[in-house]
Amino acid sequence: KEMTTFTEYVHDDTYSDAVLVVSDQHYPVHRLVVCKHSNYLQRVLRKRKKKRKKDKYDEFDRKVVDITFATEEYNHHFETILRYMYGENVLQGLNGQDCFEECQVLLAVAQQLDMPLLVDLLAEALHVTWKNIVYFLETIPHSSNEYLCNKIVNIAARYFDVLMDNYDLGFLSYDWLILILEHPHLNVKEEYSLYQLIKLYIQQT
């Protein structure tokens, strides 16, 4: 069969020179393709003049790399990430809540695999509002993506009075709190409530 696109090489052994193992699934891959997108895979699949004892190889002398994700849901989404690496538009056909939920999971997987271009793409696709801002503040590292970070801080600062009225903000990391407090459009209804929050963080340090 004649190959016409890179996506047709997903699950195809033709010319594959590495194997990624996620959960119980084995994915034959091509280093040139996957390493272009993932800094993590660049590091673990780097060819060495001399094989190390701890490295694993299969019967075809392909390097085998085990990848462990935090949840089974992330494991299931790895193939979507792999298809992106081979040229597929992973967001095509998604919209509304489906797009938001899919982007959440894909973003977590892309961050673990250190895929800056995909992280940027997903950050732009995520619709950050004051209604879902707590999710981002709880789960997204403040340094994960500059574009996404700016969106989160902007919304959190503008709706900080609403957040203080409706949530116990003790979950905020120190880094997120500082970025929000430094924002020029920080909206605070009661200064005493802000004082209490800052006092709590000082006591915890």
C-alpha positions as a printed NumPy array, in Angstrom:
array([[  0.   ,   0.   ,   0.   ],
       [  1.348,   3.421,  -0.955],
       [  1.76 ,   5.824,   1.948],
       [  0.532,   9.335,   1.162],
       [  0.468,  11.094,   4.554],
       [  2.367,  10.875,   7.826],
       [ -0.86 ,  10.058,   9.692],
       [ -0.976,   6.736,   7.878],
       [  2.243,   5.759,   9.649],
       [  0.532,   5.739,  13.065],
       [  0.46 ,   2.078,  14.212],
       [  2.537,   1.147,  11.165],
       [  5.873,  -0.602,  11.656],
       [  7.265,   0.646,   8.353],
       [ 10.634,   2.297,   9.036],
       [  9.83 ,   2.689,  12.746],
       [ 12.931,   2.961,  14.917],
       [ 11.448,   3.233,  18.439],
       [  8.532,   1.921,  20.487],
       [  6.552,   3.954,  23.033],
       [  4.714,   1.957,  25.684],
       [  1.729,   3.615,  27.369],
       [ -0.203,   1.431,  29.805],
       [ -0.416,  -1.883,  27.905],
       [ -0.322,  -0.315,  24.434],
       [  2.788,  -0.446,  22.231],
       [  3.204,   2.296,  19.634],
       [  5.873,   1.895,  16.94 ],
       [  7.086,   5.414,  16.138],
       [  9.615,   7.259,  14.025],
       [ 12.111,   9.317,  15.991],
       [ 12.366,  12.009,  13.336],
       [  8.62 ,  12.648,  13.588],
       [  7.944,  12.453,  17.334],
       [ 11.14 ,  14.196,  18.437],
       [ 10.252,  17.197,  16.278],
       [  7.278,  17.86 ,  18.555],
       [  8.353,  16.638,  21.994],
       [ 11.396,  17.865,  23.891],
       [ 10.876,  15.013,  26.359],
       [ 11.058,  12.403,  23.596],
       [ 14.118,  14.146,  22.178],
       [ 15.865,  13.526,  25.477],
       [ 14.836,   9.905,  25.99 ],
       [ 15.198,   8.827,  22.348],
       [ 18.532,  10.497,  21.717],
       [ 20.849,   8.067,  19.968],
       [ 24.051,   7.283,  21.799],
       [ 27.299,   5.878,  20.469],
       [ 27.193,   3.227,  23.159],
       [ 24.016,   1.628,  24.489],
       [ 23.451,   1.938,  28.217],
       [ 22.488,  -1.113,  30.265],
       [ 19.323,   0.525,  31.563],
       [ 18.012,   1.201,  28.036],
       [ 15.463,  -1.28 ,  26.642],
       [ 15.435,  -2.579,  23.057],
       [ 13.11 ,  -4.975,  21.257],
       [ 13.938,  -7.822,  18.861],
       [ 14.194,  -5.345,  15.972],
       [ 16.741,  -3.247,  17.879],
       [ 14.237,  -0.46 ,  18.386],
       [ 14.541,   1.521,  21.598],
       [ 11.585,   0.939,  23.922],
       [ 10.426,   3.786,  26.165],
       [  7.788,   3.399,  28.886],
       [  5.667,   6.509,  29.461],
       [  3.614,   6.801,  32.647],
       [  0.801,   9.333,  32.9  ],
       [ -1.067,  10.405,  36.02 ],
       [ -4.429,   8.905,  35.065],
       [ -5.915,   6.281,  32.76 ],
       [ -7.734,   9.081,  30.945],
       [ -4.381,  10.565,  29.969],
       [ -3.3  ,   7.156,  28.663],
       [ -6.369,   7.008,  26.419],
       [ -5.586,  10.446,  24.994],
       [ -1.986,   9.635,  24.131],
       [ -2.986,   8.31 ,  20.711],
       [ -4.629,  11.65 ,  19.935],
       [ -1.342,  13.345,  20.82 ],
       [  0.513,  10.852,  18.636],
       [ -1.785,  11.593,  15.707],
       [ -1.063,  15.294,  16.177],
       [  2.66 ,  14.552,  15.916],
       [  1.999,  12.83 ,  12.594],
       [  0.044,  15.77 ,  11.215],
       [ -3.598,  15.367,  12.257],
       [ -5.7  ,  18.343,  13.406],
       [ -6.701,  17.1  ,  16.852],
       [ -9.219,  19.91 ,  17.438],
       [-11.115,  19.55 ,  14.19 ],
       [-14.844,  19.08 ,  14.735],
       [-14.711,  19.98 ,  18.432],
       [-16.652,  22.892,  19.822],
       [-18.21 ,  24.194,  23.015],
       [-17.971,  22.018,  26.12 ],
       [-16.537,  19.072,  24.178],
       [-13.632,  21.217,  23.01 ],
       [-13.017,  22.566,  26.513],
       [-12.976,  19.116,  28.132],
       [-10.782,  17.625,  25.41 ],
       [ -8.321,  20.511,  25.587],
       [ -8.004,  20.141,  29.362],
       [ -6.808,  16.549,  29.075],
       [ -4.664,  17.1  ,  25.985],
       [ -2.982,  20.086,  27.632],
       [ -1.978,  17.973,  30.647],
       [ -0.519,  15.27 ,  28.39 ],
       [  1.257,  17.811,  26.167],
       [  2.817,  19.47 ,  29.21 ],
       [  4.199,  16.16 ,  30.475],
       [  5.67 ,  15.394,  27.053],
       [  7.102,  18.94 ,  26.873],
       [  5.419,  19.882,  23.587],
       [  5.541,  23.716,  23.489],
       [  3.822,  24.176,  20.113],
       [  0.858,  21.983,  21.063],
       [  0.639,  23.611,  24.494],
       [  0.383,  27.018,  22.759],
       [ -2.31 ,  25.694,  20.394],
       [ -4.381,  24.247,  23.233],
       [ -3.919,  27.344,  25.38 ],
       [ -5.433,  29.472,  22.615],
       [ -8.318,  27.01 ,  22.182],
       [ -9.242,  26.978,  25.873],
       [-11.926,  29.503,  26.719],
       [-11.055,  30.885,  30.154],
       [-13.927,  32.576,  32.012],
       [-14.59 ,  33.549,  35.629],
       [-16.898,  30.511,  35.856],
       [-14.097,  28.023,  35.182],
       [-11.133,  30.056,  36.43 ],
       [-10.825,  28.027,  39.654],
       [-10.129,  24.885,  37.623],
       [ -7.179,  26.581,  35.916],
       [ -5.801,  28.071,  39.116],
       [ -5.926,  24.66 ,  40.794],
       [ -4.478,  22.533,  37.981],
       [ -2.291,  24.638,  35.682],
       [  1.262,  25.549,  36.798],
       [  1.803,  29.315,  36.648],
       [  4.808,  28.861,  34.359],
       [  3.274,  26.305,  31.97 ],
       [  2.465,  28.672,  29.107],
       [  2.836,  32.452,  28.926],
       [ -0.262,  33.003,  26.789],
       [ -2.475,  30.844,  29.004],
       [ -0.945,  32.278,  32.178],
       [ -1.755,  35.826,  31.093],
       [ -5.354,  34.845,  30.319],
       [ -5.773,  33.179,  33.72 ],
       [ -4.264,  36.073,  35.675],
       [ -6.283,  38.663,  33.777],
       [ -9.599,  36.92 ,  34.48 ],
       [ -8.704,  36.052,  38.087],
       [ -7.671,  39.643,  38.876],
       [-10.752,  41.229,  37.303],
       [-13.094,  38.835,  39.135],
       [-11.071,  38.535,  42.335],
       [-13.867,  39.99 ,  44.436],
       [-16.271,  37.347,  43.1  ],
       [-13.743,  34.583,  43.793],
       [-13.195,  35.797,  47.354],
       [-16.959,  35.83 ,  47.975],
       [-17.534,  32.327,  46.614],
       [-14.375,  30.29 ,  47.249],
       [-11.854,  29.56 ,  49.942],
       [ -8.764,  30.784,  48.098],
       [ -6.372,  28.954,  50.383],
       [ -5.725,  26.578,  47.476],
       [ -3.968,  29.314,  45.466],
       [ -0.273,  28.76 ,  45.013],
       [  2.021,  31.554,  46.204],
       [  3.083,  32.243,  42.589],
       [ -0.496,  32.604,  41.319],
       [ -1.392,  34.872,  44.234],
       [  1.528,  37.228,  43.589],
       [  0.75 ,  37.456,  39.86 ],
       [ -2.896,  38.246,  40.596],
       [ -2.125,  40.845,  43.279],
       [  0.326,  42.606,  40.954],
       [ -2.208,  42.839,  38.133],
       [ -3.17 ,  46.465,  37.33 ],
       [ -6.874,  45.579,  37.13 ],
       [ -7.125,  43.734,  40.442],
       [-10.699,  44.09 ,  41.691],
       [-11.145,  43.898,  45.47 ],
       [-14.385,  44.768,  47.242],
       [-13.12 ,  44.645,  50.835],
       [ -9.505,  45.383,  51.658],
       [ -9.827,  43.606,  54.994],
       [-10.697,  40.323,  53.272],
       [ -7.589,  40.707,  51.117],
       [ -5.543,  41.448,  54.236],
       [ -6.834,  38.231,  55.827],
       [ -5.883,  36.211,  52.757],
       [ -2.371,  37.67 ,  52.646],
       [ -1.999,  37.101,  56.381],
       [ -2.917,  33.427,  55.879],
       [ -0.185,  33.014,  53.252],
       [  2.393,  34.718,  55.478],
       [  1.529,  32.333,  58.32 ],
       [  1.945,  29.34 ,  56.012],
       [  5.428,  30.333,  54.879]])
